[in-house]
Amino acid sequence: MKRRVFPRTQGLLSFFLSLYTHYTFLYFSKMTRNFFIGGNWKMNGSVSQVKTLVDMLNGTSIPAGTEVVVAPPAIYIDRVRQTLKKEIGVAAQNSYVKASGAYTGEISPEQLKDMGIDWVVLGHSERREYFKESDEFVGEKTAHALNAGVSVIACIGEKLEEREANETTAVVTRQLKAIADQIKDWTNVVVAYEPVWAIGTGKVATPEQAEEVHATLRKWLEDNVSQDVANKTRIIYGGSVKGSNAAELGKKENIDGFLVGGASLNEDFVTICTAKQ
């Protein structure tokens, strides 16, 4: 005799099957997102220090499934690219929205590409704060860099007063939207969430705090861009990351790596680079 399946049972079976499919897809998406470590040297370094850092990196074994990119000051970019092993990428810390012209002090993505530089950091909180770069301008610069063939580490993050006012989600999704409004292809974008209150202060968002924001950002991408972009885009954390906390932060489902400041200038960076071994 044929067994009858009641409508309510069918509904429950469909629900659990869709739930299983969703979380299986998320799991394998996480497995396919290569871990990303960025080292932002900021306005630090000298010829001798650059040589020391490059020698250190050349002697570092990068784990399979981990991508490492360092961002020296502009004056040292070519020196670093010429002497650093090709396995490690090099980024600029900023670029402009024009290919060339009378823009004293600026660097274009086209010029970076000409020098063999494949990455640029855009929208860092220090650029937003000290140089008054708006969300819209960061979005415009991101689009121009991508169109020039340069991959982008796009930075977003809230200030302390914004977090204390429970405005974190509103701030970071507003910043992300300004980028999404300007681009169509997210293949060469890494999103860096850097709570401003944790940059260089020694304060670090707990793994749970960081994961909560990363999950919010991924959900925003799912709802406003596409499921595919949400699953494939790497969202990395920055803010006083050190060798002592990198492994724990890296265990979280939606944390796909780090953008490292001060610790990228010493041997602690090697520990961070191998956090996913």
C-alpha positions in Angstrom: 0.0 0.0 0.0 1.3 3.5 -0.9 2.2 5.5 2.1 0.5 8.8 2.3 2.5 12.0 3.0 0.4 14.6 4.7 0.8 18.2 3.5 2.1 19.4 6.8 4.8 16.7 6.7 5.7 17.7 3.2 6.0 21.3 4.3 8.4 20.4 7.1 10.5 18.2 4.8 10.8 21.0 2.3 11.7 23.4 5.1 14.5 21.2 6.5 15.8 20.4 3.1 16.1 24.0 2.2 17.8 24.8 5.5 20.2 21.9 4.9 21.0 23.1 1.4 21.5 26.7 2.6 24.0 25.9 5.3 25.8 23.3 3.2 26.2 26.0 0.5 27.5 28.5 3.1 30.0 25.9 4.4 31.4 25.2 1.0 31.5 28.9 0.1 33.6 29.5 3.2 35.9 26.6 2.2 36.4 28.2 -1.2 37.2 31.7 0.0 41.0 31.9 0.2 42.2 33.5 3.5 43.5 37.0 2.8 46.2 38.8 4.8 46.9 42.4 4.0 49.8 44.3 5.6 49.3 48.1 5.6 52.7 49.8 6.4 51.1 53.2 6.4 53.6 56.1 6.3 56.4 54.0 7.9 59.7 52.7 6.8 63.0 53.5 5.4 65.3 51.9 2.7 66.9 49.7 5.4 63.6 48.8 7.1 62.0 47.9 3.8 64.9 45.6 3.0 64.5 43.9 6.4 60.8 43.5 5.9 61.2 42.1 2.4 63.9 39.7 3.6 61.5 38.5 6.3 58.6 38.0 3.9 60.8 36.2 1.4 61.7 33.8 4.1 58.1 33.1 5.1 56.3 30.0 3.9 52.8 31.1 3.0 50.2 28.3 3.7 48.1 26.9 0.9 44.8 28.7 0.7 46.2 32.0 2.0 46.9 35.1 0.0 49.2 37.8 1.3 49.4 41.4 0.0 51.5 44.2 1.6 51.0 48.0 1.1 54.2 50.0 1.4 54.4 53.8 1.2 54.2 55.0 -2.4 57.9 55.9 -2.5 58.9 52.3 -1.8 56.3 50.4 -3.9 58.5 49.7 -6.9 61.5 48.7 -4.7 59.3 46.3 -2.8 57.7 44.8 -6.0 61.2 44.3 -7.5 62.6 42.5 -4.5 59.6 40.7 -3.0 58.8 37.1 -4.1 56.0 37.0 -6.6 53.9 34.8 -4.4 53.2 37.9 -2.2 51.2 40.8 -3.7 51.9 44.5 -3.4 49.3 47.2 -3.0 49.3 51.0 -3.1 47.7 52.7 -0.1 45.6 55.1 -2.3 44.8 56.0 -5.9 42.9 58.7 -7.8 39.9 58.7 -10.1 41.8 59.8 -13.2 44.3 58.0 -15.4 46.6 61.0 -15.7 46.6 64.8 -15.6 47.4 67.8 -13.5 46.7 66.2 -10.1 49.8 66.9 -8.1 50.6 64.3 -5.6 48.2 61.7 -6.8 48.7 58.2 -8.3 46.5 56.6 -10.9 45.5 52.9 -11.0 46.8 52.9 -14.6 50.2 53.9 -13.3 50.1 51.2 -10.6 49.2 48.6 -13.2 52.1 49.8 -15.4 54.5 49.1 -12.5 53.1 45.6 -11.9 51.1 46.6 -8.8 47.8 44.7 -8.8 46.2 46.0 -5.6 45.2 49.2 -3.9 43.8 50.0 -0.4 40.9 52.4 -0.7 38.6 54.1 1.9 40.8 53.6 4.9 39.5 55.4 7.9 42.6 57.7 8.0 41.8 58.8 4.4 38.2 59.4 5.4 39.1 61.3 8.6 42.2 63.3 7.7 41.6 63.9 4.0 37.8 64.1 4.2 37.1 61.4 1.6 33.3 60.8 1.4 31.6 57.5 1.0 30.7 58.4 -2.6 34.3 59.4 -3.5 35.5 56.0 -2.1 33.0 54.3 -4.3 34.1 56.3 -7.3 37.7 55.5 -6.7 36.9 51.8 -6.3 35.1 51.7 -9.6 38.0 53.5 -11.4 40.6 51.2 -9.9 38.6 48.0 -10.9 38.1 49.3 -14.4 41.8 49.8 -14.7 42.4 46.2 -13.7 43.6 46.9 -10.1 42.0 44.8 -7.3 40.7 46.8 -4.3 40.8 46.3 -0.6 37.8 48.5 0.3 37.8 49.6 3.9 34.7 50.4 6.0 34.2 50.9 9.8 32.5 52.8 12.5 33.9 55.3 15.1 33.6 54.7 18.8 30.8 57.2 19.3 28.9 55.5 16.4 29.2 52.1 18.0 28.2 53.4 21.4 25.1 55.0 19.8 24.2 51.6 18.2 24.9 52.9 14.7 27.4 50.4 13.6 25.1 48.6 11.1 23.8 51.8 9.7 27.4 53.2 9.2 29.0 50.1 7.7 26.1 49.3 5.3 26.0 52.9 4.2 29.7 52.8 3.3 29.2 49.5 1.6 26.3 50.7 -0.4 28.3 53.7 -1.7 30.7 51.1 -3.2 27.9 48.8 -4.5 26.3 51.8 -6.2 29.4 52.2 -8.4 30.4 48.7 -9.3 28.9 45.6 -10.9 31.7 43.0 -10.6 32.9 42.1 -7.1 35.4 39.4 -8.2 38.4 41.6 -7.4 37.1 43.3 -4.3 38.1 42.4 -0.7 36.0 44.2 2.0 38.0 45.2 5.1 35.9 45.9 8.2 38.0 48.1 10.5 36.3 49.5 13.6 38.0 52.9 13.8 38.1 52.7 17.6 40.3 49.6 17.4 42.9 50.8 14.9 46.2 51.4 16.6 44.6 51.7 20.0 45.4 48.2 21.3 41.6 47.6 21.6 40.3 44.7 19.6 36.8 43.8 18.8 36.1 40.4 20.3 35.7 37.6 17.9 32.0 37.7 18.5 31.7 41.4 17.9 33.7 41.1 14.7 31.8 38.1 13.5 28.5 39.9 14.1 29.4 42.8 11.8 30.9 40.5 9.2 27.7 38.4 9.1 25.7 41.6 8.8 27.8 42.8 5.9 27.5 39.4 4.1 23.7 39.4 4.6 23.6 43.0 3.2 25.4 41.8 0.1 23.0 38.8 -0.2 20.0 41.1 0.1 21.2 44.0 -2.0 23.7 42.5 -4.5 23.4 38.8 -4.9 23.7 35.5 -3.1 26.7 34.6 -5.2 28.6 37.8 -4.4 27.8 37.4 -0.7 29.2 33.9 -0.7 32.3 34.6 -2.7 33.4 38.1 -1.4 36.1 38.0 1.3 35.4 40.1 4.3 38.5 40.7 6.4 39.0 42.2 9.8 41.4 45.0 10.8 42.0 46.7 14.1 45.0 45.9 16.3 45.3 42.3 14.9 48.3 40.5 16.4 49.8 37.1 16.3 48.3 36.4 19.7 44.7 36.9 18.5 44.7 36.1 14.8 44.1 32.4 15.0 41.0 32.9 17.3 39.5 35.6 15.1 40.2 33.5 12.0 38.0 30.7 13.3 34.8 32.7 12.8 32.7 31.7 9.8 32.5 35.1 8.2 36.1 36.4 8.9 38.1 35.7 5.9 41.4 37.2 6.9 42.9 40.4 8.2 44.2 43.9 7.3 47.1 44.4 9.6 48.7 47.8 10.6 51.5 48.0 13.2 52.0 44.3 13.4 52.9 44.2 9.7 56.1 46.0 10.5 57.7 43.2 12.5 57.9 39.4 12.8 54.5 39.2 14.3 53.2 39.5 10.8 54.7 36.0 10.0 52.6 34.5 12.8 49.5 36.2 11.4 50.3 35.0 7.8 50.3 31.4 9.1 47.2 31.7 11.3 45.2 29.3 9.1 47.8 26.5 9.0 
